[in-house]
């Protein structure tokens, strides 16, 4: 519990630091702060805010009574890697985007898929229809994350772009609606 408290304070201090640096960068005259610094501040602040959510959700036990240690580790690792890749891409230059943007987007998609699992798994309800709703939400969330990751890796789907976009849209809509359904029940 003490470790979680320190992690939360660390993320909160990063969010506060990003907020203060962002305010200072906006208030200072144009040209004093490079665009790379502004985007880095934005990325660190957004990922730190997301990190707060991940750490809070990671301590909640799943419906089976077990903590979600592996899900927490995978999501955290993927999000940290994607943040590092995006920041490196900003400072190295996007001419090397195949080395930073694509892997960053793939790991971000993976991390967000597991964050979705962190949100849905702890939910429990006595209604008999709850388990299929939860299973549908988790399955379509995984399908959505997988399709997005594959789209980034392969630069689209070639002649199947329209079909895969439709499948992605259907999976995302079902995932969103059933996740809301699970949260309501």
Buried (B, 14 or more C-beta within 10 A) or exposed (E): EEEEEEBBEBBBEBBEBBBEBBEEBEEEEEEEBEEEBBBBBBBBBEBBBBBBEBBBBBBBEBBEEEEBEEBBEBBBBBBBBBBBBBBBBBEEEEEEBEEBBBBBBBBBBBBBBBBBBBBBBBBBBEEEEBEEBBEBBBBBBBBBBBBBBBBBEEEEBEEEEEEBBEBBEEBBEBBBBBBEBBEEB
